[in-house]
Amino acid sequence: MVRNMTEGDPLKLILPFMVPLLIGNVFQQLYNIADIIIVGRTIGVNALAAVGATAPLFMMLVVLTMGLSNGFTVVTGQRYGAGDLDGVRRSVAMSTMLSLFFVLLLMLVATFALDPALAAMNVPEELFADAKSYVLIISHGIIAMMGYNLLAGILRSLGDSKTPLYFLIISTIVNIFLALLFITRFGWGVPGSAVALVIAQGFSALLCIVYIAKRFPLLRLRKQDWRLDWDFAWEHLRMGLPMAVQFSVLGLGMIFIQAVCNKFGPTTIAAFTSAMRIEQLALQPMISFGLSMAVFSAQNFGAHRFDRIREGVKKCSLLALCFSLFAAIIMYFFGREMISIFISEANEQVLAQAQQYLHLSVPFYFFLSQIFIYRNAVQGMGIAMIPMFSGIVELILRTSAAVYLTEYFGYSGICYASPIASGSVHRCSCSPATIISSGCWKILMSGISVPKTKKKTPEIKNSRFSGSFFVRFNCFCGGFR
């Protein structure tokens, strides 16, 4: 079913939309976590370290496909919010064409750049073969990953966050079953885990295709919808590329940190990998609030309901704060018990190093929660440069901190890198919006008035509200009254 977010209490709309999204994000994390648990407990610490040593490369592929698909479907959500159903179909077709192009590009890059990337990441020689096979199989099956993320993003842009969840749960179960089958029965080792992951993702994409074909007449594309319109393509790329860059710089930061971590050997790699997976689970509520705000913001921006965007941001920020405090408490006091799930035998060094990372990072969850809210809200309005800029700043800070601090503090320097980046980027991403909302930009906007009634237009790109960065940002921060 589709959900119109331009009418009603924002919180009552966002929460029901966010909960399935949260569960879905948790299950998406379980894809990789299940692989790590199965590999770590059935093969050993070195196999766990092999998967962990390349985890940032895997995450890079994930965030690139998510960034592109989420960016493309922002346009779909804006068209739906504006009541432009022909534009929705054209957006779906254009997103599909662009996604196929980037899939081929990523496959080529991964094929030819994998060996140099693993060497640059200081992957230990004893882990190199398993690490290479794992990433190579996943990169060759990236069309399955992109397919699911795009189709799920299209459904979410229309307000349906439950259906992608159901399919994700099914595919996660399939992934676990196949991973156990390929590793324990067929003896395929680490490559078997990657094959299971690709098959499960492809299955979830197939379920989305069948569901959309049967239940969404709105999305039954016609021949004219596939017409290549370069202006319309650029409208999608203008959102997709900055969001992909924003996501990828975070992934690139993790690649640099992993490269530093790999110098410490398999035990430290296993500890860092386990801690990162636990932390990713803890952050899913804040990430889900951010993704929900992107859809809410896109639909209301398309309908010119700017007051609702501001109200939604305020309420989501408060709820995300509560979730971040709760997650920090759980991670601080029960993180060690969670980490022990990843290894079959108690390894005190693995447990101690993983716990150290969690204890140093949890106080900064609040900053991350606000970054997720603000970034996604402005992206939903079509403002892509500010989130991308903050992502680049985060990359520079995280990488510099990891490289510099490990020279003096060893492994502890890696643990300090993410908190330093998160706290600093929070000032970069959120505080300027607070300053502007105090009224500084009202002078620039004094000659613009906006009707208080809901207004729908068939073509957002022709609207006087869409072309100006100042108008988009000011309506988010409080310039429109």
C-alpha positions as CSV (number, residue, x, y, z in Angstrom):
1,M,0.0,0.0,0.0
2,V,1.0,3.6,-0.6
3,R,1.2,6.1,2.3
4,N,0.5,9.8,1.9
5,M,2.7,11.8,4.4
6,T,1.5,15.2,3.5
7,E,-1.6,15.2,5.8
8,G,-1.9,14.3,9.5
9,D,0.3,14.3,12.6
10,P,3.9,13.9,11.4
11,L,4.9,11.7,14.3
12,K,2.0,9.4,13.8
13,L,3.0,9.0,10.2
14,I,6.7,8.7,10.7
15,L,6.6,6.1,13.5
16,P,4.5,3.5,11.8
17,F,6.7,4.0,8.7
18,M,9.9,3.8,10.7
19,V,9.3,0.6,12.7
20,P,9.2,-1.7,9.7
21,L,12.1,0.2,8.2
22,L,14.0,-0.4,11.5
23,I,13.3,-4.1,11.5
24,G,14.3,-4.3,7.9
25,N,17.6,-2.5,8.5
26,V,18.3,-4.8,11.4
27,F,17.7,-7.8,9.2
28,Q,19.9,-6.3,6.5
29,Q,22.7,-6.0,9.0
30,L,22.0,-9.7,9.9
31,Y,23.0,-10.6,6.3
32,N,26.6,-9.9,7.1
33,I,26.5,-10.6,10.8
34,A,25.1,-14.1,10.2
35,D,27.9,-14.7,7.7
36,I,30.5,-13.6,10.3
37,I,29.0,-15.7,13.1
38,I,28.7,-18.8,10.9
39,V,32.3,-18.3,9.6
40,G,33.7,-17.5,13.0
41,R,32.1,-20.4,14.8
42,T,32.4,-23.1,12.1
43,I,35.7,-22.3,10.5
44,G,37.7,-20.3,13.0
45,V,39.2,-16.9,14.0
46,N,41.3,-16.6,10.8
47,A,38.3,-17.1,8.6
48,L,36.5,-14.5,10.7
49,A,39.4,-12.2,10.3
50,A,39.5,-12.8,6.5
51,V,35.8,-11.7,6.2
52,G,36.4,-8.8,8.7
53,A,39.6,-7.6,6.9
54,T,37.5,-6.9,3.7
55,A,34.3,-5.8,5.5
56,P,34.9,-2.1,4.5
57,L,35.1,-3.1,0.8
58,F,31.8,-5.0,1.2
59,M,30.3,-2.1,3.0
60,M,31.5,0.2,0.3
61,L,29.5,-1.7,-2.3
62,V,26.5,-1.7,0.0
63,V,26.6,2.0,0.7
64,L,27.2,2.9,-2.9
65,T,24.1,1.0,-4.0
66,M,22.1,2.4,-1.1
67,G,23.2,5.9,-1.8
68,L,22.4,5.8,-5.5
69,S,19.1,4.1,-5.1
70,N,18.0,6.3,-2.1
71,G,19.0,9.4,-4.1
72,F,17.2,8.3,-7.2
73,T,14.0,7.5,-5.3
74,V,14.0,10.9,-3.6
75,V,12.8,12.2,-7.0
76,T,10.2,9.5,-7.1
77,G,8.9,10.5,-3.7
78,Q,8.8,14.2,-4.7
79,R,6.8,13.3,-7.8
80,Y,4.4,11.3,-5.7
81,G,4.0,14.1,-3.2
82,A,3.2,16.5,-6.0
83,G,0.5,14.1,-7.4
84,D,2.5,13.6,-10.7
85,L,1.8,9.9,-11.4
86,D,3.3,10.0,-14.9
87,G,6.4,11.5,-13.3
88,V,6.5,8.6,-10.8
89,R,6.6,6.1,-13.6
90,R,9.2,8.0,-15.5
91,S,11.3,8.3,-12.4
92,V,11.1,4.5,-11.8
93,A,12.2,3.8,-15.4
94,M,15.0,6.4,-15.2
95,S,16.2,5.0,-11.9
96,T,16.3,1.5,-13.3
97,M,18.4,2.6,-16.4
98,L,20.8,4.6,-14.3
99,S,21.2,1.7,-11.7
100,L,22.0,-0.8,-14.5
101,F,24.7,1.5,-15.8
102,F,26.3,1.9,-12.3
103,V,26.1,-1.8,-11.7
104,L,28.2,-2.5,-14.7
105,L,30.7,0.2,-13.8
106,L,31.1,-1.1,-10.2
107,M,31.6,-4.6,-11.4
108,L,34.4,-3.5,-13.7
109,V,36.1,-1.4,-11.1
110,A,35.9,-4.2,-8.5
111,T,37.3,-6.7,-10.9
112,F,40.4,-4.8,-11.8
113,A,41.0,-2.9,-8.6
114,L,40.5,-5.6,-6.0
115,D,44.1,-6.9,-5.7
116,P,45.6,-3.4,-5.3
117,A,42.9,-2.5,-2.8
118,L,43.6,-5.5,-0.7
119,A,47.3,-4.9,-0.8
120,A,46.8,-1.2,0.2
121,M,44.6,-2.4,3.1
122,N,47.5,-4.4,4.5
123,V,45.5,-7.7,4.4
124,P,47.8,-10.3,6.0
125,E,49.1,-13.0,3.6
126,E,47.5,-15.8,5.4
127,L,44.1,-14.2,4.9
128,F,44.5,-12.9,1.4
129,A,43.0,-15.8,-0.6
130,D,39.8,-16.0,1.4
131,A,39.4,-12.3,1.5
132,K,39.8,-11.9,-2.2
133,S,37.3,-14.7,-3.1
134,Y,34.7,-13.2,-0.7
135,V,34.8,-9.7,-2.1
136,L,35.1,-10.9,-5.7
137,I,32.0,-13.1,-5.5
138,I,29.9,-10.3,-3.9
139,S,31.1,-7.7,-6.4
140,H,30.1,-9.9,-9.4
141,G,26.7,-10.3,-7.8
142,I,26.2,-6.6,-7.1
143,I,23.2,-6.5,-9.4
144,A,21.2,-8.4,-6.8
145,M,22.2,-5.9,-4.1
146,M,21.4,-2.9,-6.3
147,G,18.1,-4.5,-7.5
148,Y,16.8,-5.0,-4.0
149,N,17.9,-1.5,-2.7
150,L,16.3,0.3,-5.7
151,L,13.0,-1.6,-5.6
152,A,12.8,-1.3,-1.8
153,G,13.5,2.4,-2.1
154,I,10.7,2.8,-4.7
155,L,8.2,1.2,-2.4
156,R,9.4,3.3,0.5
157,S,9.1,6.5,-1.6
158,L,5.4,5.7,-2.0
159,G,5.0,5.2,1.7
160,D,5.2,1.3,1.8
161,S,8.0,0.3,4.3
162,K,6.4,-3.0,5.4
163,T,6.7,-5.0,2.2
164,P,10.5,-4.6,1.8
165,L,10.7,-5.7,5.4
166,Y,8.8,-8.9,4.8
167,F,11.0,-9.8,1.8
168,L,14.2,-8.9,3.7
169,I,13.2,-11.3,6.6
170,I,12.6,-14.1,4.1
171,S,15.9,-13.5,2.3
172,T,17.8,-13.3,5.6
173,I,16.5,-16.8,6.5
174,V,17.4,-18.0,3.1
175,N,20.9,-16.5,3.5
176,I,21.5,-18.3,6.9
177,F,20.2,-21.6,5.6
178,L,22.4,-21.4,2.4
179,A,25.5,-20.3,4.3
180,L,25.2,-23.2,6.7
181,L,24.6,-25.6,3.8
182,F,27.5,-24.3,1.7
183,I,30.0,-24.1,4.5
184,T,29.2,-27.1,6.7
185,R,27.8,-29.6,4.1
186,F,29.6,-28.6,0.9
187,G,32.8,-27.4,2.5
188,W,33.1,-24.3,0.4
189,G,34.5,-22.3,3.3
190,V,34.5,-18.5,3.1
191,P,33.5,-18.3,-0.6
192,G,30.4,-20.3,0.3
193,S,29.3,-17.5,2.6
194,A,29.6,-15.0,-0.2
195,V,27.6,-17.2,-2.7
196,A,24.8,-17.6,-0.1
197,L,24.7,-13.8,0.4
198,V,24.3,-13.1,-3.4
199,I,21.6,-15.7,-3.9
200,A,19.6,-14.4,-0.9
201,Q,19.8,-10.8,-2.1
202,G,18.8,-11.8,-5.6
203,F,15.8,-13.7,-4.1
204,S,14.6,-10.6,-2.2
205,A,14.9,-8.5,-5.4
206,L,12.8,-11.1,-7.3
207,L,10.1,-11.0,-4.6
208,C,10.0,-7.2,-4.9
209,I,9.5,-7.4,-8.7
210,V,6.7,-9.9,-8.5
211,Y,5.0,-7.9,-5.8
212,I,5.2,-4.6,-7.6
213,A,3.9,-6.2,-10.9
214,K,0.9,-7.6,-9.1
215,R,0.0,-5.0,-6.5
216,F,1.1,-1.6,-8.0
217,P,-0.8,-0.7,-11.2
218,L,0.7,2.7,-10.7
219,L,4.2,1.3,-11.4
220,R,3.3,-0.6,-14.6
221,L,5.7,1.1,-16.9
222,R,4.8,2.0,-20.5
223,K,7.1,2.3,-23.5
224,Q,7.2,6.1,-23.3
225,D,8.3,5.9,-19.7
226,W,11.6,4.5,-20.9
227,R,12.4,7.5,-23.1
228,L,15.9,8.8,-22.3
229,D,15.5,12.4,-21.1
230,W,18.9,13.9,-20.2
231,D,17.4,16.7,-18.1
232,F,15.4,14.2,-16.2
233,A,18.4,11.9,-15.9
234,W,20.4,14.8,-14.4
235,E,17.6,15.5,-11.9
236,H,18.2,11.9,-10.6
237,L,21.9,12.1,-10.8
238,R,21.9,15.4,-9.0
239,M,20.4,13.6,-6.0
240,G,21.9,10.1,-6.4
241,L,25.6,11.0,-7.0
242,P,26.0,13.3,-4.0
243,M,24.2,10.8,-1.8
244,A,26.4,8.0,-3.1
245,V,29.5,10.2,-2.6
246,Q,28.3,11.0,1.0
247,F,27.8,7.3,1.7
248,S,31.0,6.2,0.0
249,V,33.2,8.6,1.8
250,L,32.0,7.0,5.0
251,G,32.9,3.6,3.6
252,L,36.2,4.9,2.4
253,G,36.9,6.1,5.9
254,M,36.3,2.6,7.2
255,I,38.6,1.2,4.5
256,F,41.4,3.5,5.8
257,I,40.7,2.6,9.4
258,Q,40.6,-1.1,8.5
259,A,43.9,-0.8,6.7
260,V,45.4,0.6,9.9
261,C,43.7,-2.1,12.0
262,N,45.0,-4.9,9.7
263,K,48.6,-4.1,10.8
264,F,47.8,-5.4,14.2
265,G,47.1,-9.0,13.1
266,P,44.2,-11.5,12.9
267,T,43.2,-11.2,16.6
268,T,42.7,-7.4,16.5
269,I,41.0,-7.7,13.2
270,A,38.5,-10.2,14.6
271,A,37.9,-7.9,17.7
272,F,37.4,-4.8,15.6
273,T,35.1,-6.6,13.2
274,S,32.9,-8.0,16.0
275,A,32.6,-4.6,17.7
276,M,31.7,-2.8,14.5
277,R,28.9,-5.3,13.7
278,I,27.4,-4.9,17.2
279,E,27.7,-1.1,16.9
280,Q,25.9,-1.1,13.5
281,L,23.0,-3.0,15.1
282,A,22.8,-0.4,17.9
283,L,22.7,2.5,15.4
284,Q,19.9,1.1,13.3
285,P,17.1,3.0,15.1
286,M,18.8,6.4,14.4
287,I,19.5,5.4,10.8
288,S,15.9,4.4,10.4
289,F,14.7,7.7,11.7
290,G,16.9,9.4,9.2
291,L,15.6,7.3,6.2
292,S,12.1,8.0,7.3
293,M,12.7,11.7,7.4
294,A,14.0,11.5,3.8
295,V,10.7,10.1,2.6
296,F,8.6,12.4,4.8
297,S,10.6,15.4,3.7
298,A,10.5,14.5,0.0
299,Q,6.7,14.1,-0.1
300,N,6.1,17.3,1.9
301,F,8.5,19.2,-0.2
302,G,6.8,18.1,-3.3
303,A,3.4,19.2,-1.8
304,H,5.0,22.5,-0.5
305,R,4.2,21.6,3.1
306,F,7.4,23.2,4.5
307,D,6.0,23.7,8.0
308,R,5.5,19.9,8.3
309,I,9.1,19.3,7.4
310,R,10.3,21.5,10.3
311,E,7.8,19.9,12.7
312,G,8.9,16.4,11.7
313,V,12.6,17.2,12.2
314,K,12.0,18.5,15.7
315,K,10.0,15.5,16.8
316,C,12.4,13.0,15.2
317,S,15.4,14.6,16.8
318,L,13.9,14.2,20.3
319,L,13.0,10.5,19.6
320,A,16.4,9.8,18.1
321,L,18.0,11.3,21.2
322,C,16.1,8.8,23.4
323,F,17.0,5.9,21.2
324,S,20.7,6.9,21.2
325,L,20.8,7.1,25.0
326,F,19.2,3.6,25.3
327,A,21.6,2.1,22.7
328,A,24.6,3.6,24.5
329,I,23.5,2.1,27.9
330,I,23.0,-1.4,26.3
331,M,26.3,-1.3,24.4
332,Y,28.3,-0.1,27.4
333,F,27.0,-2.7,29.9
334,F,26.2,-5.7,27.7
335,G,28.6,-5.3,24.8
336,R,31.0,-8.0,25.9
337,E,28.3,-10.7,26.1
338,M,27.1,-9.7,22.6
339,I,30.7,-9.9,21.2
340,S,31.1,-13.5,22.5
341,I,28.5,-14.6,20.0
342,F,31.0,-14.2,17.2
343,I,33.6,-16.6,18.4
344,S,33.3,-20.3,19.4
345,E,36.0,-20.2,22.1
346,A,36.5,-17.5,24.7
347,N,39.4,-15.3,23.4
348,E,40.2,-12.8,26.1
349,Q,42.1,-10.5,23.8
350,V,39.4,-10.4,21.2
351,L,36.7,-9.7,23.9
352,A,38.8,-7.0,25.6
353,Q,39.7,-5.1,22.5
354,A,36.2,-5.2,21.1
355,Q,34.8,-4.0,24.4
356,Q,37.3,-1.2,24.5
357,Y,36.0,0.1,21.1
358,L,32.4,0.0,22.3
359,H,33.1,1.8,25.6
360,L,34.9,4.7,23.8
361,S,32.3,5.1,21.0
362,V,28.9,4.9,22.8
363,P,29.0,8.4,24.4
364,F,28.9,9.9,20.9
365,Y,25.8,8.1,19.7
366,F,23.8,11.3,20.4
367,F,25.8,13.2,17.8
368,L,25.3,10.5,15.2
369,S,21.6,10.4,15.7
370,Q,21.3,14.2,15.0
371,I,23.6,13.9,11.9
372,F,21.3,11.2,10.5
373,I,18.2,13.3,11.0
374,Y,19.5,16.5,9.5
375,R,21.3,14.9,6.6
376,N,18.3,12.9,5.4
377,A,15.8,15.8,5.9
378,V,17.8,18.2,3.7
379,Q,18.4,15.4,1.1
380,G,14.7,14.7,0.9
381,M,14.2,18.4,-0.1
382,G,16.8,18.1,-2.9
383,I,19.7,19.7,-1.1
384,A,22.6,17.3,-1.7
385,M,25.7,19.4,-1.3
386,I,25.6,20.0,2.5
387,P,25.3,16.3,3.5
388,M,28.1,15.5,0.9
389,F,30.3,18.2,2.4
390,S,29.8,16.9,5.9
391,G,30.6,13.4,4.8
392,I,33.9,14.5,3.2
393,V,34.8,16.3,6.5
394,E,34.0,13.2,8.4
395,L,36.2,11.1,6.1
396,I,39.2,13.5,6.6
397,L,38.8,13.6,10.4
398,R,38.2,9.9,10.9
399,T,41.2,8.9,8.6
400,S,43.6,11.5,10.0
401,A,42.7,10.5,13.6
402,A,43.2,6.8,13.0
403,V,46.5,7.2,11.2
404,Y,47.9,9.8,13.6
405,L,46.7,8.4,17.0
406,T,47.7,4.8,16.4
407,E,51.3,6.1,16.2
408,Y,51.0,7.1,19.9
409,F,48.2,5.0,21.4
410,G,48.3,1.8,19.2
411,Y,44.9,0.1,18.9
412,S,43.3,2.7,21.2
413,G,43.9,5.3,18.5
414,I,41.5,3.4,16.1
415,C,38.9,3.5,18.8
416,Y,39.2,7.3,19.2
417,A,38.8,8.0,15.4
418,S,35.1,7.6,15.0
419,P,34.1,9.6,18.2
420,I,36.3,12.5,17.1
421,A,34.8,12.5,13.6
422,S,31.2,12.2,14.8
423,G,31.5,15.0,17.4
424,S,33.2,17.3,15.0
425,V,30.8,16.6,12.0
426,H,27.8,17.2,14.3
427,R,29.0,20.8,14.6
428,C,29.4,21.0,10.9
429,S,26.1,19.4,9.9
430,C,23.6,20.6,12.5
431,S,24.8,23.8,14.1
432,P,24.7,25.9,11.0
433,A,21.1,24.9,10.5
434,T,20.4,26.0,14.1
435,I,22.1,29.4,13.5
436,I,20.2,30.0,10.3
437,S,16.9,29.0,11.9
438,S,17.4,31.8,14.4
439,G,16.5,34.2,11.6
440,C,19.7,35.2,9.8
441,W,18.4,34.1,6.4
442,K,15.0,35.7,6.8
443,I,16.5,38.9,5.4
444,L,17.4,37.0,2.2
445,M,13.9,35.6,2.0
446,S,11.9,38.6,3.0
447,G,10.4,39.0,-0.5
448,I,9.1,35.5,-0.8
449,S,5.7,34.3,0.4
450,V,4.3,30.8,0.4
451,P,0.6,29.9,0.5
452,K,-0.3,28.1,3.7
453,T,-2.7,25.8,1.9
454,K,-1.5,22.6,0.3
455,K,-0.5,23.1,-3.3
456,K,0.2,20.4,-5.8
457,T,1.9,20.9,-9.1
458,P,2.5,18.3,-11.8
459,E,6.1,19.3,-12.5
460,I,8.3,20.2,-9.5
461,K,11.2,21.2,-11.7
462,N,9.1,24.1,-13.0
463,S,8.1,25.3,-9.6
464,R,9.6,28.5,-8.3
465,F,10.5,26.7,-5.1
466,S,12.7,24.0,-6.6
467,G,15.6,25.8,-8.3
468,S,17.0,27.8,-5.5
469,F,19.2,26.4,-2.8
470,F,18.4,29.3,-0.6
471,V,14.7,28.6,-0.7
472,R,15.1,24.9,-0.1
473,F,17.4,25.4,2.9
474,N,15.5,28.3,4.4
475,C,12.2,26.5,4.3
476,F,13.8,23.7,6.2
477,C,15.4,25.9,8.8
478,G,12.5,28.2,9.5
479,G,12.5,31.0,7.0
480,F,9.0,30.3,5.8
481,R,6.3,31.3,8.3
